[in-house]
Amino acid sequence: MTRWPHEPHSVPDAVPESTAPLPAPEITEAECRRCGTLIAGLDGRYACGVCGWVNDHSEGHRRLPRADEDPDRPAKGRRRPRQLPPPPPPAG
């Protein structure tokens, strides 16, 4: 039995398609709330490389793009490539 459906299911769009391009993200700076290091982020979303602190995604200045708005998203119906087989055991 296969896990993949044989026919694509039609799911109604909950959000109407947007044809406007997304604006470029803005580079913003702030102090880490845990260790005080000056950090940079995109649109008010930060992650500190020194102590590992990350602010919540809802604290950003703009909404996050939907998956269908991502220009790097794979084409519809495209699957993840197969993993390579493991290397052969060492001879010996």
C-alpha positions in Angstrom: 0.0 0.0 0.0 1.3 3.4 -0.8 1.2 6.5 1.4 0.9 8.9 -1.6 -2.6 9.5 -3.1 -2.9 8.5 -6.7 -5.0 11.6 -7.7 -4.3 15.1 -6.4 -6.9 16.4 -4.0 -8.4 19.7 -4.7 -8.1 21.9 -1.6 -9.9 25.3 -1.7 -7.6 28.2 -1.1 -8.3 29.8 2.3 -6.4 32.9 1.4 -6.7 34.6 -2.0 -3.6 34.5 -4.2 -1.5 37.6 -4.1 0.2 38.8 -7.3 2.1 41.6 -5.6 5.8 40.8 -5.0 6.9 40.7 -1.4 9.0 43.7 -0.3 12.7 43.1 0.5 13.4 42.3 4.1 14.9 45.1 6.2 18.1 44.4 8.2 17.5 45.5 11.8 19.8 45.6 14.9 19.1 45.1 18.6 20.8 44.0 21.8 20.4 40.4 22.8 17.9 40.2 25.7 19.9 37.5 27.4 23.6 38.5 27.0 23.6 42.0 25.6 25.5 41.3 22.4 24.6 43.5 19.5 22.8 41.3 16.9 21.3 41.9 13.5 18.2 40.3 12.1 15.6 40.5 9.4 12.4 42.5 10.0 12.8 42.4 13.8 13.4 38.7 14.1 16.7 37.9 15.9 18.8 35.0 16.9 22.0 35.4 19.0 25.0 33.4 17.9 26.7 33.9 21.3 24.2 32.6 23.8 21.5 31.0 21.5 18.6 33.4 22.4 15.9 33.7 19.8 12.9 36.1 19.8 9.5 34.9 19.0 8.5 35.1 15.3 5.4 37.1 16.2 7.6 40.0 17.4 8.7 40.8 13.8 7.8 44.0 12.0 5.9 42.3 9.1 4.0 39.1 8.6 6.0 36.0 7.5 5.4 35.0 3.9 3.2 32.0 3.1 4.8 28.9 1.6 3.3 29.7 -1.8 4.9 33.1 -1.7 8.4 31.7 -1.4 10.2 32.1 -4.7 12.5 29.2 -3.8 9.7 26.7 -3.1 9.9 23.6 -5.3 7.3 23.2 -8.0 3.9 21.6 -7.0 4.0 17.9 -7.1 7.8 17.7 -6.9 9.0 15.3 -4.2 12.1 15.3 -2.1 15.0 13.5 -3.8 15.9 10.0 -2.8 18.6 9.6 -0.2 21.9 8.1 -1.3 22.6 4.5 -0.2 24.9 4.1 2.8 28.6 3.6 2.0 29.8 0.0 1.7 31.4 -1.5 4.9 35.1 -1.2 5.1 37.0 -4.1 3.6 39.0 -6.0 6.1 
